[in-house]
Amino acid sequence: MDVDGDGRLDALSHGAFEGTESPCHSEISHRVHGPLLLVHGLPGGRFSWDDAATHAAAKVECPERPTRIIEDDRLAGSVDAPDRRVACARLWGMSTAEIKQQIARDGPLVVHKECEPGWCPCTNGHCSDGGYLATFASAEPPLILR
């Protein structure tokens, strides 16, 4: 597909911001991912993760640097989920340490309203998980937005 209309094929990818998570160590996993990023087709069959076209496309997916990573009880995969906010924070240049500090301050990520004892960390009867957030926070972004 030609995303930017320049006559060359492009690709779309979540890059390093893609994986699976098993909430509370259950045997049921689900896909977690950051924003869909453009891999821009260049002359001669090469591709770029970091040029004007990829920056413009990334700014559509991540229009601004997130101010908070953990905002509410939304599950991973929603359009404004913590996994997406971590990826966007990395794309906007936030360091791994800054993100992990914010998660520690604002967390834990609540993924279930009711906790089954022994499954995972529980706070006030809520079951929390979110190890993938640390993985995403450590991922190397393919570009840095400004």
DSSP file (Angstrom, degrees, kcal/mol; ACC not computed):
  #  RESIDUE AA STRUCTURE BP1 BP2  ACC     N-H-->O    O-->H-N    N-H-->O    O-->H-N    TCO  KAPPA ALPHA  PHI   PSI    X-CA   Y-CA   Z-CA
    1    1 A M              0   0    0      0, 0.0     9,-3.4     0, 0.0     2,-0.9   0.000 360.0 360.0 360.0 145.2    0.0    0.0    0.0
    2    2 A D        +     0   0    0      7,-0.2     3,-0.4     1,-0.2     7,-0.1  -0.834 360.0 176.2-102.6  94.1    1.2    3.5   -0.7
    3    3 A V  S    S+     0   0    0     -2,-0.9    -1,-0.2     1,-0.2     6,-0.1   0.877  77.2  37.8 -69.4 -40.7    0.3    5.4    2.5
    4    4 A D  S    S-     0   0    0      4,-0.3    -1,-0.2     0, 0.0    -2,-0.0   0.399 105.0-118.5 -99.5   3.5    1.8    8.8    1.6
    5    5 A G  S    S+     0   0    0     -3,-0.4    -2,-0.1     3,-0.2     4,-0.1   0.719  74.2 126.7  73.6  21.8    0.9    8.9   -2.1
    6    6 A D  S    S-     0   0    0      2,-0.3     3,-0.1    35,-0.1    -1,-0.1   0.376  82.6-107.1 -93.5   5.9    4.5    9.0   -3.5
    7    7 A G  S    S+     0   0    0      1,-0.3     2,-0.4    -5,-0.1    -5,-0.0   0.442  87.6 105.4  86.5  -0.2    4.0    6.1   -5.8
    8    8 A R  S    S-     0   0    0     33,-0.2    -2,-0.3    35,-0.0    -1,-0.3  -0.882  76.3-105.9-114.3 147.1    6.1    3.7   -3.7
    9    9 A L        -     0   0    0     -2,-0.4    -7,-0.2    -7,-0.1     2,-0.2  -0.453  37.6-169.0 -69.3 139.0    4.9    0.9   -1.5
   10   10 A D        -     0   0    0     -9,-3.4     2,-0.3    -2,-0.2    30,-0.2  -0.709   9.5-138.8-117.2 171.1    5.1    1.5    2.2
   11   11 A A  E     -A   39   0A   0     28,-2.5    28,-3.3    -2,-0.2     2,-0.4  -0.909   4.7-143.1-128.4 159.4    4.6   -0.8    5.2
   12   12 A L  E     +A   38   0A   0     -2,-0.3     2,-0.3    26,-0.2    26,-0.2  -0.974  28.5 160.1-122.5 139.5    2.9   -0.4    8.6
   13   13 A S  E     -A   37   0A   0     24,-2.5    24,-3.5    -2,-0.4     3,-0.1  -0.991  47.1-137.5-154.4 154.9    4.3   -1.9   11.8
   14   14 A H    >   -     0   0    0     -2,-0.3     3,-2.0     1,-0.3    20,-0.2   0.448  46.3-163.8 -89.4  -3.6    4.1   -1.6   15.5
   15   15 A G  T 3   -     0   0    0      1,-0.3    -1,-0.3    22,-0.1     3,-0.1  -0.287  63.7 -13.3  59.2-135.4    7.8   -2.0   15.6
   16   16 A A  T 3  S+     0   0    0    124,-0.3     2,-1.0     1,-0.2    -1,-0.3   0.523 122.1  84.4 -76.0  -5.6    9.3   -2.9   19.0
   17   17 A F  S <  S+     0   0    0     -3,-2.0    17,-2.8    18,-0.1     2,-0.3  -0.426  71.4  93.0 -98.7  59.4    6.0   -2.0   20.6
   18   18 A E  E     +B   33   0B   0     -2,-1.0     2,-0.3    15,-0.2    15,-0.2  -0.992  40.6 111.1-150.0 140.5    4.2   -5.3   20.1
   19   19 A G  E     -B   32   0B   0     13,-2.4    13,-2.6    -2,-0.3     2,-0.3  -0.957  52.7 -88.1-177.5-165.5    3.8   -8.4   22.2
   20   20 A T  E     -B   31   0B   0     -2,-0.3     2,-0.4    11,-0.3    11,-0.2  -0.924  28.5-163.3-127.9 155.9    1.4  -10.6   24.2
   21   21 A E  E     -B   30   0B   0      9,-2.3     9,-2.3    -2,-0.3    -2,-0.0  -0.997  13.9-153.0-140.1 141.8    0.4  -10.4   27.8
   22   22 A S    >   -     0   0    0     -2,-0.4     3,-1.9     7,-0.2     7,-0.2  -0.884  30.2-133.7-113.8  96.5   -1.3  -12.9   30.1
   23   23 A P  G >  S-     0   0    0      0, 0.0     3,-1.8     0, 0.0     5,-0.2  -0.214  83.6  -4.5 -55.7 132.4   -3.0  -10.8   32.8
   24   24 A C  G 3  S-     0   0    0      1,-0.3   105,-0.1     2,-0.0   104,-0.0   0.796 125.1 -69.2  55.3  31.6   -2.5  -12.0   36.3
   25   25 A H  G <  S+     0   0    0     -3,-1.9    -1,-0.3     1,-0.1     4,-0.1   0.783  89.5 156.7  61.1  30.2   -0.6  -15.0   34.9
   26   26 A S    <   -     0   0    0     -3,-1.8    -1,-0.1     2,-0.2    -2,-0.0  -0.260  55.1-116.5 -75.1 172.1   -3.7  -16.5   33.4
   27   27 A E  S    S+     0   0    0      2,-0.1     2,-0.6    -2,-0.0    -1,-0.1   0.373  94.1  87.5 -90.9   4.4   -3.4  -19.0   30.6
   28   28 A I        -     0   0    0     -5,-0.2     2,-0.3     2,-0.0    -2,-0.2  -0.915  62.6-171.3-106.2 117.3   -5.4  -16.6   28.3
   29   29 A S        -     0   0    0     -2,-0.6     2,-0.3    -7,-0.2    -7,-0.2  -0.694   5.9-164.6-106.2 160.9   -3.1  -14.1   26.6
   30   30 A H  E     -B   21   0B   0     -9,-2.3    -9,-2.3    -2,-0.3     2,-0.3  -0.955  28.5 -98.5-139.1 159.1   -4.0  -11.1   24.5
   31   31 A R  E     -B   20   0B   0     -2,-0.3     2,-0.4   -11,-0.2   -11,-0.3  -0.567  33.5-169.8 -79.9 137.2   -2.1   -8.9   22.1
   32   32 A V  E     +B   19   0B   0    -13,-2.6   -13,-2.4    -2,-0.3     2,-0.3  -0.973  16.1 157.3-124.1 143.7   -0.7   -5.6   23.3
   33   33 A H  E     -B   18   0B   0     -2,-0.4   -15,-0.2   -15,-0.2    44,-0.2  -0.996  33.4-126.9-161.6 159.4    0.8   -3.0   21.0
   34   34 A G        -     0   0    0    -17,-2.8    50,-0.2    -2,-0.3    51,-0.1  -0.054  61.6 -45.1 -89.8-161.1    1.6    0.6   20.5
   35   35 A P        -     0   0    0      0, 0.0     2,-0.6     0, 0.0    -1,-0.3  -0.244  62.1-100.8 -69.6 157.6    0.6    2.8   17.6
   36   36 A L        -     0   0    0     -3,-0.1     2,-0.3    21,-0.1   -22,-0.2  -0.709  45.2-157.5 -80.1 121.7    0.8    1.7   14.0
   37   37 A L  E     -A   13   0A   0    -24,-3.5   -24,-2.5    -2,-0.6     2,-0.4  -0.774  13.0-119.4-108.4 146.4    3.9    3.2   12.5
   38   38 A L  E     -A   12   0A   0     -2,-0.3     2,-0.6    16,-0.3   -26,-0.2  -0.652  12.8-161.5 -81.4 133.9    4.8    3.9    8.9
   39   39 A V  E     -A   11   0A   0    -28,-3.3   -28,-2.5    -2,-0.4     2,-0.3  -0.951  29.4-138.3-111.4 104.6    7.8    2.3    7.4
   40   40 A H  E     -C   48   0C   0      8,-2.3     8,-2.3    -2,-0.6     2,-0.3  -0.466   3.5-130.4 -79.5 126.0    8.3    4.6    4.4
   41   41 A G  E     -C   47   0C   0     -2,-0.3     6,-0.2   -33,-0.2   -33,-0.2  -0.566  28.8-166.6 -72.5 132.2    9.2    3.1    1.0
   42   42 A L    >   -     0   0    0      4,-3.3     3,-1.3    -2,-0.3     4,-0.2  -0.702  32.8 -75.6-114.3 165.7   12.2    4.9   -0.6
   43   43 A P  G >  S+     0   0    0      0, 0.0     3,-0.8     0, 0.0    -1,-0.1  -0.284 116.4  31.3 -57.2 146.9   13.6    4.9   -4.2
   44   44 A G  G 3  S-     0   0    0      1,-0.2    -3,-0.0    -3,-0.1     0, 0.0   0.555 130.1 -73.5  80.7   7.8   15.5    1.7   -5.0
   45   45 A G  G <  S+     0   0    0     -3,-1.3    -1,-0.2     1,-0.3     2,-0.1   0.538  93.9 133.2  85.5   5.9   13.4   -0.5   -2.8
   46   46 A R    <   -     0   0    0     -3,-0.8    -4,-3.3    -4,-0.2     2,-0.3  -0.400  42.4-144.5 -83.2 167.6   14.8    0.7    0.6
   47   47 A F  E     -C   41   0C   0     -6,-0.2     2,-0.4    -2,-0.1    -6,-0.2  -0.957   5.3-153.5-132.6 151.7   12.7    1.6    3.6
   48   48 A S  E     -C   40   0C   0     -8,-2.3    -8,-2.3    -2,-0.3     3,-0.2  -0.983  17.3-174.9-128.0 138.3   13.0    4.2    6.3
   49   49 A W  S    S+     0   0    0     -2,-0.4     2,-0.4   -10,-0.2    -1,-0.1   0.557  85.6  48.5 -93.2 -14.6   11.6    4.3    9.8
   50   50 A D  S    S+     0   0    0    -10,-0.1     2,-0.3     4,-0.1    -1,-0.2  -0.721  78.8  98.0-139.3  83.2   12.8    7.9   10.4
   51   51 A D  S  > S-     0   0    0     -2,-0.4     4,-2.4    -3,-0.2     5,-0.2  -0.861  84.7 -77.4-148.6-175.5   12.1   10.6    7.8
   52   52 A A  H  > S+     0   0    0     -2,-0.3     4,-2.3     1,-0.2     5,-0.2   0.883 127.8  49.7 -58.8 -40.3    9.6   13.4    7.2
   53   53 A A  H  > S+     0   0    0      2,-0.2     4,-2.2     1,-0.2    -1,-0.2   0.911 111.7  47.3 -66.8 -41.9    6.8   11.0    6.1
   54   54 A T  H  > S+     0   0    0      1,-0.2     4,-2.4     2,-0.2   -16,-0.3   0.870 112.2  50.6 -68.8 -34.9    7.3    8.6    9.1
   55   55 A H  H  X S+     0   0    0     -4,-2.4     4,-2.1     2,-0.2    -2,-0.2   0.921 110.3  49.3 -66.7 -42.9    7.3   11.6   11.5
   56   56 A A  H  X S+     0   0    0     -4,-2.3     4,-0.9    -5,-0.2    -2,-0.2   0.919 113.6  46.1 -62.2 -42.9    4.1   13.0   10.0
   57   57 A A  H >X S+     0   0    0     -4,-2.2     4,-1.5     1,-0.2     3,-0.5   0.901 111.2  51.9 -67.3 -40.4    2.4    9.6   10.2
   58   58 A A  H 3X S+     0   0    0     -4,-2.4     4,-3.0     1,-0.2    -1,-0.2   0.854 104.4  57.4 -65.2 -33.9    3.6    9.0   13.8
   59   59 A K  H 3< S+     0   0    0     -4,-2.1    -1,-0.2     1,-0.2    -2,-0.2   0.758 102.7  54.5 -70.1 -23.1    2.2   12.4   14.8
   60   60 A V  H << S+     0   0    0     -4,-0.9    -1,-0.2    -3,-0.5    -2,-0.2   0.902 115.2  39.4 -70.3 -41.7   -1.2   11.3   13.6
   61   61 A E  H  < S+     0   0    0     -4,-1.5    -2,-0.2     1,-0.3    -3,-0.1   0.856 133.8  23.7 -74.4 -36.6   -1.0    8.3   15.9
   62   62 A C     <  +     0   0    0     -4,-3.0    -1,-0.3    -5,-0.1    -2,-0.1  -0.726  70.0 175.3-130.8  79.4    0.7   10.1   18.8
   63   63 A P        +     0   0    0      0, 0.0     2,-0.3     0, 0.0    -1,-0.1   0.746  68.3   7.5 -64.1 -24.0   -0.2   13.8   18.4
   64   64 A E  S    S-     0   0    0      0, 0.0    28,-0.1     0, 0.0     3,-0.0  -0.981  88.9 -84.0-152.4 162.0    1.5   14.8   21.7
   65   65 A R        -     0   0    0     -2,-0.3    24,-0.1    27,-0.1    20,-0.1  -0.529  55.1-112.3 -67.2 126.7    3.7   13.5   24.4
   66   66 A P        -     0   0    0      0, 0.0     3,-0.1     0, 0.0    -1,-0.1  -0.327  19.1-156.0 -61.1 141.0    1.4   11.7   27.0
   67   67 A T  S    S+     0   0    0      1,-0.2     2,-0.3     2,-0.1    -2,-0.0   0.742  79.1  22.8 -89.0 -25.7    1.3   13.5   30.3
   68   68 A R        -     0   0    0      1,-0.1    -1,-0.2    38,-0.0     3,-0.2  -0.993  54.6-163.0-139.6 146.6    0.4   10.3   32.2
   69   69 A I  S    S+     0   0    0     -2,-0.3     2,-0.8     1,-0.3    16,-0.2   0.882  88.1  43.8 -91.2 -51.7    0.9    6.6   31.5
   70   70 A I        +     0   0    0      1,-0.2    -1,-0.3    32,-0.1     3,-0.1  -0.856  64.9 149.3 -99.1 109.3   -1.7    5.2   34.0
   71   71 A E        -     0   0    0     -2,-0.8     2,-0.2     1,-0.2    -1,-0.2   0.752  61.2 -27.9-109.6 -34.3   -4.8    7.2   33.8
   72   72 A D  S    S-     0   0    0      2,-0.1    38,-0.4    38,-0.1    -1,-0.2  -0.808  78.2 -65.6-162.4-162.3   -7.7    4.8   34.6
   73   73 A D  S    S+     0   0    0     -2,-0.2    -3,-0.0    36,-0.1    36,-0.0   0.219  72.3 140.4 -91.3  14.2   -8.9    1.2   34.5
   74   74 A R        -     0   0    0      6,-0.1    -2,-0.1     1,-0.1     2,-0.1  -0.291  52.3-118.1 -63.3 142.5   -9.0    0.8   30.7
   75   75 A L    >   -     0   0    0      1,-0.1     3,-1.5     6,-0.1    -1,-0.1  -0.403  35.1 -89.0 -77.0 155.0   -7.8   -2.5   29.4
   76   76 A A  T 3  S+     0   0    0      1,-0.2    -1,-0.1     5,-0.1     3,-0.1  -0.287 110.3  43.8 -57.1 146.9   -4.9   -2.9   27.1
   77   77 A G  T 3  S+     0   0    0      1,-0.4    -1,-0.2   -44,-0.2   -45,-0.0   0.150  79.7 123.4 100.5 -18.5   -5.7   -2.6   23.5
   78   78 A S  S X  S-     0   0    0     -3,-1.5     3,-1.8     1,-0.1    -1,-0.4  -0.322  79.6-104.2 -71.7 163.8   -8.1    0.4   23.7
   79   79 A V  T 3  S+     0   0    0      1,-0.3    -1,-0.1    -3,-0.1    -3,-0.0   0.732 122.3  33.4 -63.1 -21.8   -7.2    3.4   21.6
   80   80 A D  T 3  S+     0   0    0      4,-0.0    -1,-0.3     5,-0.0    -6,-0.1  -0.153  89.7 144.8-123.7  38.0   -5.9    5.2   24.7
   81   81 A A    <>  -     0   0    0     -3,-1.8     4,-2.2     1,-0.1     3,-0.4  -0.319  63.3-109.7 -77.1 159.5   -4.5    2.3   26.6
   82   82 A P  H  > S+     0   0    0      0, 0.0     4,-2.6     0, 0.0     5,-0.2   0.846 117.5  58.9 -57.4 -35.1   -1.4    2.4   28.8
   83   83 A D  H  > S+     0   0    0      1,-0.2     4,-1.9     2,-0.2     5,-0.1   0.913 109.2  44.2 -61.9 -40.7    0.6    0.3   26.3
   84   84 A R  H  > S+     0   0    0     -3,-0.4     4,-2.7    -6,-0.2    -1,-0.2   0.893 112.4  52.1 -68.7 -40.2   -0.1    2.9   23.6
   85   85 A R  H  X S+     0   0    0     -4,-2.2     4,-2.4     2,-0.2    -2,-0.2   0.878 108.4  51.0 -65.9 -36.9    0.8    5.8   25.9
   86   86 A V  H  X S+     0   0    0     -4,-2.6     4,-2.3     2,-0.2    -1,-0.2   0.943 111.9  47.3 -63.6 -46.5    4.1    4.2   26.8
   87   87 A A  H  X S+     0   0    0     -4,-1.9     4,-2.4     1,-0.2    -2,-0.2   0.922 113.2  48.1 -60.8 -44.4    5.0    3.7   23.1
   88   88 A C  H  X S+     0   0    0     -4,-2.7     4,-1.9     1,-0.2    -1,-0.2   0.891 108.9  54.0 -64.3 -38.7    4.0    7.3   22.4
   89   89 A A  H  <>S+     0   0    0     -4,-2.4     5,-2.9     2,-0.2    -1,-0.2   0.916 110.0  47.2 -61.2 -42.2    6.0    8.6   25.3
   90   90 A R  H ><5S+     0   0    0     -4,-2.3     3,-1.7     1,-0.2    -2,-0.2   0.912 110.2  52.7 -64.3 -41.5    9.1    6.7   24.0
   91   91 A L  H 3<5S+     0   0    0     -4,-2.4    54,-3.8     1,-0.3    -1,-0.2   0.820 107.4  52.6 -64.2 -29.7    8.4    8.2   20.5
   92   92 A W  T 3<5S-     0   0    0     -4,-1.9    -1,-0.3    52,-0.2    -2,-0.2   0.304 127.8 -99.1 -89.0   9.2    8.3   11.7   22.0
   93   93 A G  T < 5 +     0   0    0     -3,-1.7    -3,-0.2     1,-0.3     2,-0.2   0.534  67.9 153.2  93.1   6.6   11.6   11.1   23.6
   94   94 A M      < -     0   0    0     -5,-2.9    -1,-0.3    -6,-0.2    -2,-0.0  -0.513  44.3-120.4 -69.4 136.3   10.7   10.2   27.2
   95   95 A S     >  -     0   0    0     -2,-0.2     4,-2.2     1,-0.1     5,-0.2  -0.309  14.2-115.2 -76.6 160.4   13.4    8.0   28.7
   96   96 A T  H  > S+     0   0    0      1,-0.2     4,-2.7     2,-0.2     5,-0.2   0.915 117.9  52.2 -57.2 -44.9   12.9    4.5   30.0
   97   97 A A  H  > S+     0   0    0      1,-0.2     4,-2.3     2,-0.2    -1,-0.2   0.900 108.1  50.4 -61.9 -42.0   13.7    5.7   33.6
   98   98 A E  H  > S+     0   0    0      2,-0.2     4,-2.2     1,-0.2    -1,-0.2   0.918 112.8  46.5 -62.1 -43.6   11.1    8.5   33.4
   99   99 A I  H  X S+     0   0    0     -4,-2.2     4,-2.6     2,-0.2    -2,-0.2   0.938 113.0  48.0 -66.0 -46.5    8.4    6.1   32.2
  100  100 A K  H  X S+     0   0    0     -4,-2.7     4,-2.4     1,-0.2    -1,-0.2   0.879 111.3  51.7 -63.2 -37.0    9.2    3.5   34.8
  101  101 A Q  H  X S+     0   0    0     -4,-2.3     4,-2.0    -5,-0.2    -1,-0.2   0.916 111.1  47.5 -64.1 -43.1    9.2    6.2   37.5
  102  102 A Q  H  X S+     0   0    0     -4,-2.2     4,-3.1     2,-0.2     5,-0.3   0.903 111.2  50.3 -66.6 -40.8    5.8    7.5   36.4
  103  103 A I  H  X S+     0   0    0     -4,-2.6     4,-2.9     1,-0.2    -2,-0.2   0.924 111.3  49.2 -62.0 -43.7    4.3    3.9   36.3
  104  104 A A  H  < S+     0   0    0     -4,-2.4    -1,-0.2    -5,-0.2    -2,-0.2   0.878 116.2  43.4 -62.3 -37.3    5.7    3.3   39.8
  105  105 A R  H  < S+     0   0    0     -4,-2.0    -2,-0.2    -5,-0.2    -1,-0.2   0.914 127.6  27.1 -73.9 -44.2    4.1    6.6   41.0
  106  106 A D  H  < S+     0   0    0     -4,-3.1    -2,-0.2    -5,-0.1    -3,-0.2   0.654 109.9 109.9 -97.2 -17.9    0.8    6.3   39.3
  107  107 A G     <  +     0   0    0     -4,-2.9     2,-0.1    -5,-0.3    -3,-0.0   0.113  14.1 108.0 -70.1-172.7    0.3    2.5   39.0
  108  108 A P        -     0   0    0      0, 0.0     2,-0.5     0, 0.0    22,-0.1   0.536  59.3-131.2 -83.4 161.8   -0.6   -0.2   39.3
  109  109 A L        -     0   0    0     20,-0.4    20,-1.3    -2,-0.1     2,-0.6  -0.634  20.0-141.5 -73.0 123.9   -2.4   -0.8   36.1
  110  110 A V  E     +D  128   0D   0     -2,-0.5    18,-0.2   -38,-0.4     3,-0.1  -0.793  32.2 162.9 -91.2 121.5   -5.8   -2.3   37.0
  111  111 A V  E     +     0   0D   0     16,-1.8     2,-0.4    -2,-0.6    17,-0.2   0.550  65.3  36.1-114.2 -12.0   -6.8   -5.1   34.5
  112  112 A H  E     -D  127   0D   0     15,-1.5    15,-1.2     1,-0.1    -1,-0.3  -0.999  63.5-145.0-140.1 139.9   -9.5   -6.8   36.5
  113  113 A K  S    S+     0   0    0     -2,-0.4     2,-0.4    13,-0.2    -1,-0.1   0.821  91.7  43.3 -71.8 -30.3  -12.1   -5.4   38.8
  114  114 A E  S    S-     0   0    0     12,-0.1     2,-0.4    13,-0.1    12,-0.2  -0.957  77.5-145.7-121.7 136.4  -12.0   -8.4   41.1
  115  115 A C        -     0   0    0     10,-1.3     7,-0.1    -2,-0.4    11,-0.0  -0.803   5.4-144.5-102.5 136.9   -8.9  -10.2   42.2
  116  116 A E    >   -     0   0    0     -2,-0.4     3,-2.0     1,-0.0     4,-0.5  -0.896  38.3-109.5 -94.7 119.7   -8.5  -13.9   42.8
  117  117 A P  T 3  S+     0   0    0      0, 0.0    -1,-0.0     0, 0.0    10,-0.0  -0.129  99.3  20.5 -52.1 138.2   -6.2  -14.3   45.7
  118  118 A G  T 3  S+     0   0    0      2,-0.3    -3,-0.0     1,-0.0     4,-0.0   0.287  99.9  93.4  89.1 -10.0   -2.8  -15.7   44.8
  119  119 A W  S <  S-     0   0    0     -3,-2.0    -1,-0.0     1,-0.3     8,-0.0   0.910  97.2 -34.5 -82.3 -43.0   -3.0  -14.8   41.1
  120  120 A C  S    S-     0   0    0     -4,-0.5    -2,-0.3     9,-0.0    -1,-0.3  -0.947  87.7 -44.1-166.6 175.6   -1.2  -11.4   41.1
  121  121 A P        -     0   0    0      0, 0.0     7,-2.4     0, 0.0     2,-0.4  -0.324  57.1-160.9 -58.7 133.8   -0.7   -8.2   43.1
  122  122 A C  E     -E  127   0D   0      5,-0.2     2,-0.4    -7,-0.1     5,-0.2  -0.954  15.3-178.3-122.0 138.3   -4.0   -7.0   44.6
  123  123 A T  E >  S-E  126   0D   0      3,-2.1     3,-2.0    -2,-0.4    -8,-0.0  -0.981  77.5 -17.6-133.7 121.0   -4.8   -3.6   45.9
  124  124 A N  T 3  S-     0   0    0     -2,-0.4     3,-0.1     1,-0.3    -1,-0.1   0.862 128.5 -52.3  52.4  39.1   -8.2   -2.9   47.4
  125  125 A G  T 3  S+     0   0    0      1,-0.3   -10,-1.3   -11,-0.1     2,-0.4   0.552 111.9 122.2  78.0   6.5   -9.6   -6.1   45.8
  126  126 A H  E <   - E   0 123D   0     -3,-2.0    -3,-2.1   -12,-0.2     2,-0.5  -0.875  57.7-136.4-105.8 137.0   -8.4   -5.1   42.3
  127  127 A C  E     -DE 112 122D   0    -15,-1.2   -16,-1.8    -2,-0.4   -15,-1.5  -0.765  25.8-168.4 -91.9 129.2   -6.1   -7.4   40.4
  128  128 A S  E     +D  110   0D   0     -7,-2.4     2,-0.3    -2,-0.5   -18,-0.2  -0.880  19.4 145.9-123.4 153.4   -3.2   -5.6   38.6
  129  129 A D        +     0   0    0    -20,-1.3   -20,-0.4    -2,-0.3   -17,-0.0  -0.823   8.1 146.6-157.1-168.6   -0.6   -6.6   36.1
  130  130 A G    >>  +     0   0    0     -2,-0.3     3,-1.9  -108,-0.1     4,-0.6   0.613  12.6 150.9 132.9  31.9    1.2   -4.9   33.3
  131  131 A G  H >> S+     0   0    0      1,-0.3     4,-1.3     2,-0.2     3,-0.6   0.776  72.0  69.7 -59.0 -26.1    4.7   -6.2   32.9
  132  132 A Y  H 3> S+     0   0    0      1,-0.2     4,-2.8     2,-0.2    -1,-0.3   0.764  86.4  67.5 -64.5 -23.6    4.5   -5.4   29.2
  133  133 A L  H <> S+     0   0    0     -3,-1.9     4,-2.4     1,-0.2    -1,-0.2   0.906 100.4  47.6 -63.6 -40.2    4.6   -1.7   30.1
  134  134 A A  H <X S+     0   0    0     -3,-0.6     4,-1.4    -4,-0.6    -1,-0.2   0.883 111.4  51.7 -66.5 -37.4    8.2   -2.1   31.4
  135  135 A T  H  X S+     0   0    0     -4,-1.3     4,-0.7     2,-0.2     3,-0.4   0.940 112.4  44.8 -63.2 -46.9    9.1   -4.0   28.2
  136  136 A F  H >< S+     0   0    0     -4,-2.8     3,-0.8     1,-0.2    -2,-0.2   0.882 109.4  56.6 -64.1 -38.1    7.6   -1.2   26.1
  137  137 A A  H 3< S+     0   0    0     -4,-2.4    -1,-0.2     1,-0.2    -2,-0.2   0.805 110.0  45.9 -63.8 -28.5    9.4    1.4   28.2
  138  138 A S  H 3< S+     0   0    0     -4,-1.4    -1,-0.2    -3,-0.4    -2,-0.2   0.551  88.9 112.1 -90.2  -9.3   12.7   -0.3   27.5
  139  139 A A  S << S-     0   0    0     -3,-0.8  -122,-0.0    -4,-0.7    -3,-0.0  -0.353  73.4-118.5 -68.4 144.5   12.1   -0.6   23.7
  140  140 A E        -     0   0    0     -2,-0.0  -124,-0.3     2,-0.0    -1,-0.1  -0.738  29.3-131.9 -82.7 117.5   14.2    1.4   21.4
  141  141 A P        -     0   0    0      0, 0.0     3,-0.1     0, 0.0  -126,-0.1  -0.442   4.5-136.8 -71.1 144.6   11.9    3.8   19.4
  142  142 A P  S    S+     0   0    0      0, 0.0     2,-0.3     0, 0.0   -93,-0.1   0.647  86.1   9.9 -75.5 -12.8   12.5    3.8   15.6
  143  143 A L        -     0   0    0    -89,-0.1     2,-0.5   -93,-0.0   -50,-0.2  -0.979  68.5-130.9-157.1 159.4   12.2    7.6   15.6
  144  144 A I        -     0   0    0     -2,-0.3   -52,-0.2   -52,-0.1     2,-0.2  -0.979  24.4-142.5-119.7 122.4   12.0   10.5   18.0
  145  145 A L              0   0    0    -54,-3.8   -90,-0.0    -2,-0.5    -2,-0.0  -0.504 360.0 360.0 -82.0 150.7    9.3   13.1   17.5
  146  146 A R              0   0    0     -2,-0.2    -1,-0.1   -53,-0.0   -54,-0.1   0.275 360.0 360.0-137.2 360.0    9.8   16.8   18.1
